[in-house]
Amino acid sequence: MFLRENELTNDVLKRAGKAKALDSLPVLVFTATEQYKESQKEKYRKSGIDPEKQVQLWFDMQKELKELSSNGKQMIMNASHGTIITKKENADAINKEILLLAESIGKKN
C-alpha cells in the first residue's frame, strides 16, 4: 500500500510540476509538521542527506502546489505522515475542510 501511495503521489507531483496554473480550481494541501522520526533522520544523515533540508524541500513543494491555484489552501498540521489521517482530531479537521469545499462547490452549481 505504501509503494502504491508513493507511486500515486509521485504521479500527482509530476503533473503538478508541469502545470503553470490551476486557475481557480480548489486545492487543499494538508502538510504534516513531523515528517521524519529521529531514527529516520539518523538513517538519512548516515547516507549524507540532511533531513532538515528534506523537510524544508517538502514544505516548499507543498506550498508551490497550493499556490498553483488562486483558490488554494494549505493547512499545517501537528502530525506525521501516518497521524495526519489516523489521529481523530486531524481526521476531523481534514474531513471538515473537505466537506466545506464540497459544500461551496455545490452552492456554485
ZICOR-V864225 format. One record per residue. N is the residue number from 1. SS is DSSP state (hx for helix, st for strand, lp for the rest). PSI is psi in radians with two decimals (none if undefined). OMEGA is omega as a letter, one per 40 degrees, with the letter a starting at -180 (* if undefined). Layout:
# ZICOR-V864225
n:N ss:SS psi:PSI omega:OMEGA
n:N ss:SS psi:PSI omega:OMEGA
This chain:
# ZICOR-V864225
n:1 ss:lp psi:-0.73 omega:i
n:2 ss:hx psi:-0.75 omega:a
n:3 ss:hx psi:-0.70 omega:i
n:4 ss:hx psi:-0.73 omega:i
n:5 ss:hx psi:-0.78 omega:i
n:6 ss:hx psi:-0.70 omega:i
n:7 ss:hx psi:-0.79 omega:i
n:8 ss:hx psi:-0.75 omega:i
n:9 ss:hx psi:-0.79 omega:i
n:10 ss:hx psi:-0.70 omega:i
n:11 ss:hx psi:-0.77 omega:i
n:12 ss:hx psi:-0.77 omega:a
n:13 ss:hx psi:-0.64 omega:i
n:14 ss:hx psi:-0.79 omega:i
n:15 ss:hx psi:-0.71 omega:i
n:16 ss:hx psi:-0.62 omega:i
n:17 ss:hx psi:-0.46 omega:i
n:18 ss:hx psi:-0.34 omega:a
n:19 ss:lp psi:2.41 omega:i
n:20 ss:lp psi:-0.57 omega:i
n:21 ss:lp psi:2.69 omega:i
n:22 ss:lp psi:0.29 omega:a
n:23 ss:lp psi:-2.17 omega:a
n:24 ss:lp psi:0.30 omega:i
n:25 ss:lp psi:2.20 omega:a
n:26 ss:lp psi:2.31 omega:i
n:27 ss:st psi:2.15 omega:i
n:28 ss:st psi:2.23 omega:i
n:29 ss:st psi:2.13 omega:i
n:30 ss:st psi:2.01 omega:a
n:31 ss:st psi:2.15 omega:i
n:32 ss:st psi:2.40 omega:a
n:33 ss:st psi:-0.43 omega:a
n:34 ss:st psi:1.56 omega:a
n:35 ss:lp psi:-0.66 omega:a
n:36 ss:lp psi:2.42 omega:i
n:37 ss:lp psi:2.84 omega:a
n:38 ss:hx psi:-0.63 omega:i
n:39 ss:hx psi:-0.68 omega:i
n:40 ss:hx psi:-0.70 omega:i
n:41 ss:hx psi:-0.71 omega:a
n:42 ss:hx psi:-0.69 omega:i
n:43 ss:hx psi:-0.74 omega:i
n:44 ss:hx psi:-0.81 omega:a
n:45 ss:hx psi:-0.74 omega:i
n:46 ss:hx psi:-0.45 omega:i
n:47 ss:lp psi:0.09 omega:i
n:48 ss:lp psi:0.30 omega:i
n:49 ss:lp psi:2.27 omega:i
n:50 ss:lp psi:1.93 omega:a
n:51 ss:hx psi:-0.52 omega:i
n:52 ss:hx psi:-0.65 omega:i
n:53 ss:hx psi:-0.63 omega:i
n:54 ss:hx psi:-0.76 omega:i
n:55 ss:hx psi:-0.78 omega:i
n:56 ss:hx psi:-0.69 omega:i
n:57 ss:hx psi:-0.77 omega:i
n:58 ss:hx psi:-0.81 omega:i
n:59 ss:hx psi:-0.77 omega:a
n:60 ss:hx psi:-0.72 omega:i
n:61 ss:hx psi:-0.72 omega:a
n:62 ss:hx psi:-0.64 omega:i
n:63 ss:hx psi:-0.74 omega:i
n:64 ss:hx psi:-0.73 omega:i
n:65 ss:hx psi:-0.79 omega:i
n:66 ss:hx psi:-0.68 omega:a
n:67 ss:hx psi:-0.11 omega:i
n:68 ss:lp psi:-0.37 omega:a
n:69 ss:lp psi:2.51 omega:i
n:70 ss:lp psi:-0.12 omega:a
n:71 ss:lp psi:0.69 omega:a
n:72 ss:st psi:2.61 omega:i
n:73 ss:st psi:2.31 omega:i
n:74 ss:st psi:2.27 omega:i
n:75 ss:st psi:2.07 omega:i
n:76 ss:st psi:2.14 omega:a
n:77 ss:st psi:2.42 omega:i
n:78 ss:st psi:1.50 omega:a
n:79 ss:st psi:3.00 omega:i
n:80 ss:st psi:-3.14 omega:i
n:81 ss:lp psi:-0.72 omega:a
n:82 ss:lp psi:-0.78 omega:a
n:83 ss:hx psi:-0.13 omega:i
n:84 ss:hx psi:-0.47 omega:i
n:85 ss:hx psi:-0.31 omega:a
n:86 ss:hx psi:-0.42 omega:i
n:87 ss:lp psi:2.22 omega:a
n:88 ss:hx psi:-0.81 omega:a
n:89 ss:hx psi:-0.62 omega:i
n:90 ss:hx psi:-0.80 omega:i
n:91 ss:hx psi:-0.70 omega:i
n:92 ss:hx psi:-0.75 omega:a
n:93 ss:hx psi:-0.75 omega:i
n:94 ss:hx psi:-0.81 omega:i
n:95 ss:hx psi:-0.76 omega:i
n:96 ss:hx psi:-0.80 omega:a
n:97 ss:hx psi:-0.72 omega:i
n:98 ss:hx psi:-0.75 omega:i
n:99 ss:hx psi:-0.70 omega:i
n:100 ss:hx psi:-0.73 omega:i
n:101 ss:hx psi:-0.83 omega:a
n:102 ss:hx psi:-0.69 omega:i
n:103 ss:hx psi:-0.75 omega:a
n:104 ss:hx psi:-0.61 omega:i
n:105 ss:hx psi:-0.72 omega:i
n:106 ss:hx psi:-0.62 omega:a
n:107 ss:hx psi:-0.50 omega:a
n:108 ss:hx psi:-0.43 omega:a
n:109 ss:lp psi:none omega:*
